[in-house]
């Protein structure tokens, strides 16, 4: 990237790119982008540091929103509660926090860390813990490296702060979720404290600038009357696996997740996509074409605007891309965390066949 | 008999109807002062089909006055927004992301106070009456005349908004208009609050316009109730418009779609409304326009109004025609058609000229387009047909055959058959479909809330929501025996406990005509 800062003017593109990597999850990025824009206007641009530029003894913490995006569009978050959990962690440690980083690349949680870095006046690392969005806290690559979320600080807008010390990241998720609900289901969390040396090893580099670049790619392609989806696919190394019209969206009421499936009728075949907050399995005529952990992304046919699982509607014209996830997700440990079986689909993971492999 | 009037930016259309039958219809130029345009339209109706004021049982009006006032940022009241939500929401105060021009035009004072609710109805913090009184006193000091009050999750619990309204009224006096967000919008605080602020800014104009409309109609000896049409094709009475002018914003396209349904007798169809500059394509489901599901920006302000989902193409009677590509629009001569089109002695090749050249219409002086090649004209018309057909195909929600109804003054541009859509209707009175839509509008009630849906009691809970929508429709003036549910939608909310589900229901019925 040529520019080493992120300013208010970048937020629209960054948020659109984050919605793409969100793979249908992460919620409507509007509020998060607006909040980051306010913070950047108030505190000035945030400097961006690539993983290779980190010193080994830098201290990073991840910051994210936990809860329901639907609540966040009502109970709008404030900067105070974004900064509070980071300060709570810093208070319990002799090493000051030198950098903030995103836990996931997707939706709201790509923009909240921008607001945090601006308000705290610390640099933001150009990386994240997933390279996409996933629904639960332990679903980050640092878990595979034995880095714990604990101590994890949780803050609400009322001034309550909770710090959890837990035995592993699955317990952190379970307890944090209960606390988040009690606090009103839209809270800010901070954890996964790690050194610069650990960060270089376990994070996915370049994801923040990738979000901005994807958003820009879509805008420029539209302006130049080129195909925005094809442009995004090229940048992601992704492959279009289907195009057609949504002929059915079925949603189920199930334990806190937006589960369901969509049928997309194409010229010769109908694709079915199963989702639980994110798009997880794409199949056609009984053949599975792509599964989690690879990214399945649904775009509006003409504009190239990414569509979230909540935004799926009967009648939409869409194109479906599959993009490769970080290869570490395809290891045994990675698949145990985020493979199709974890989400209750009794199938083996299917990796995206890339255009280069087609011949 | 009832009268339907559509006050557009250019024309005021009026129809006199007996049941579903159109007795007379007229088109008049819209006047700057509202009143005289309506009087002229009523006079013209009277000439076509004499009636006495006592024979009229209701007058229904669709108007674009309010949306135009916002877009032009004029005649807006000095307005304040009071939001109950502290300590939450502080970083994104009211008016965040508004265009400066409009915010400045209304004074745009923003106040935050303690209050609001969690998604499950627990209070975020209690209301502090002194804090609200202080804010109200400051509003008085700054000359505020209209107040928008919003609270976090007020669609779930409206108690605090009502309480705050009482406190503000006590402090500022009864002449200050109060608009409450839970009565105006859906879940989504910023969008709902924005719509409420817009409503507040239009309250004084609403009184002026409604008084003007009423006096024009009363001066004609008509004492029947007056209704205005809302965005979703249902009616509101005079007193409701004074409080909720914002609900009229998209009534133009809605009325013409509803009018298309009435004149064609179809409840489920696509409607193509061809005007001078654009062609609007929409979909009717159960006789009502399908609504847009995404946020709608009006004059650069993000809102979540109930707006019809309309796809606009730059094709109309005044559209320029490119001789090389055979494409039409999006440039248009607009209301200058009668000066600029070739058939009127002008210098611009328009879509209207093509239709005349093809021998499909007799407008202006056909000899002026005699030199246009017939095959070329045919090719242009077929291309229009293709593009409109594509647009309808994009809008439809299933591949089942779907009838298409064509209305609007510009509908002569379309070929006799549309590719993909063999069933094409061109109803009588197509040019005044919008006024007919106003005349036949129904009254409705809508519910939109997040509920904990216990799987064992699911049907009972959903029935309660449906009943609430029906009750609201009856309270709004619907004849109980005619009320039916026209829309129902149930979407689970991710990450919320207890099977939280967002449920929307809408019921409508025929207007119960009193006295």
Interface residues (C-beta under 8 A of the other chain):
Chain A: X30 X31 X34 X35 X38 X39 X67 X68 X69 X70 X71 X73 X74 X75 X76 X77 X78 X79 X80 X135 X157 X158 X159 X181 X184 X185 X247 X251 X252 X253 X254 X255 X256 X257 X258 X259 X265 X277 X310 X311 X313 X314 X315 X317
Chain B: X85 X87 X88 X89 X90 X91 X92 X96 X97 X116 X118 X119 X122 X124 X125 X152 X153 X187 X188 X189 X190 X293 X294 X295 X302 X394 X395 X396 X397 X398 X399 X450 X453 X455 X458 X490 X491 X492 X493 X494 X495 X496 X497 X499 X500 X501 X502
